[in-house]
Amino acid sequence: MKATAARLLPSQMALEVQVPLRVANPSGLVRPPVYSVDGGPFVPLVQTRYIGGEPVETALLDSVESQANRQEALLYRHLPLPDVQVELFDGRRVSQYEAPGRILDAIFREATFGGVPFYQTPLFQAIARGGEEAERTLFRHSPLTLVYGGWLSYGDIPPEVAPKWPRLVALEILGLEPREAHRTSSRLDPLGVPGELPLPEAMSQALKEQGKRGRLSEAGLGRIPPTASPMDVAVKGAVLVGAVSLVGFRNLRLPQKAQEVLLALALLGLALQHKEGYRLRSGADLVPEGNGCLTVRALPSGEEVCLEVEPLREELDWLLGELPEELRWSGEPVVLQANETLNQLYRNALLGKAERAKAKREKEG
């Protein structure tokens, strides 16, 4: 049946997501992110999870945080969301939907609006006070913070009482029954230059001025012997798995129509990802199995719900039109100006390696 946020929100507790995915590489080889556990080496994260009620060894292919960022980016690309942006000295603008912490990211702390630090503006102060006022303000200016979570982790507010909004969409992609696979690297130099050959003095000095050690490999020259490291996995299959908390949406201190808007956004983010594809990174392309419809299960009823982009987009447009005037989204972004500290950090980031190394030497000298 077609999904509607208005129908699901009042009667169900959660949406269970379990979508089978096939690795595009027929050998099952896939490149996962790597993690350091307790300071150890960076390796794929292998752990046991329950899939279909049975314990299964899995490798993490895409984390909860990464999934939230992917769906958020798709919504930002396809919808006229209300936005808050920071403009840097060269005219570049950074949207809240590109920042890890959204409107609560530290980038926005280092910005001003009309010459006033952002954290002193009425908009920010309304969020910082928490409660219903904060949620109404976030709905109008940063709705995806209410969907994917946010935490005011800076400023004078103690962390114990700082406003927090838990994520209401928690999904990840797991590779099933992983087997260790090695990532290889090598370089055959057509000039026959051995990798251990000393560099000419001028080339060595130029590399050292860039903060390097002056080795041949740093210049992209010489032969690199074939090496292999256990950084990849081969998996039997993969699955997008997790849940959408309908109870969490209902607990927001917002009118029901606004809650339905947020749920429609969450469902549309899922449907857009399913339609556009699961390319996680180089060497990690996954293909949905089935008829193209992303099917989730409503709990506790157990009924299956089909998520499709166009019906969800149409419902979202209708719900937005039903909102009271005080909750309507603005069509124009709120544009903040980066302060001098943030601009200086950005300038430093734009400098080449040689300039940064030179500046470092001058400071130390």
Buried (B, 14 or more C-beta within 10 A) or exposed (E): EEBBBBBBBEEBBBBBBBBBBBBBBEEBBBBBBBEEEEEEEEBBBBEEBEBEEEEBBBBBBBBBBBBBBBBBBBBBEBBEBBBBBBBBBEEEBBBBBBBEBBBBBEBBBBBBBEEEBBBEBEBBEBBBEBEEEBBBBBBBBBBBBBBBBBBBBBEEBEEEEBBEBEBBBBBBBBBBBBBEBEBEEEEEBEEEEEBEEEBEEEBBEBBBBBEBEBBBBBBEBBBBEEEEEEBBBBBBBBBBBBBBBBEBBBEBBBBEBBBBBBBBBBBBBBBBBBBEEBEBEEEBBBEBEEEEBBBBBBBEEEEEBBBBBEBBBEBBEBBBEEBEEEBEBEEEBBEBBBBEEBBEBBEEEEEEEEEBBBEEEEEEE
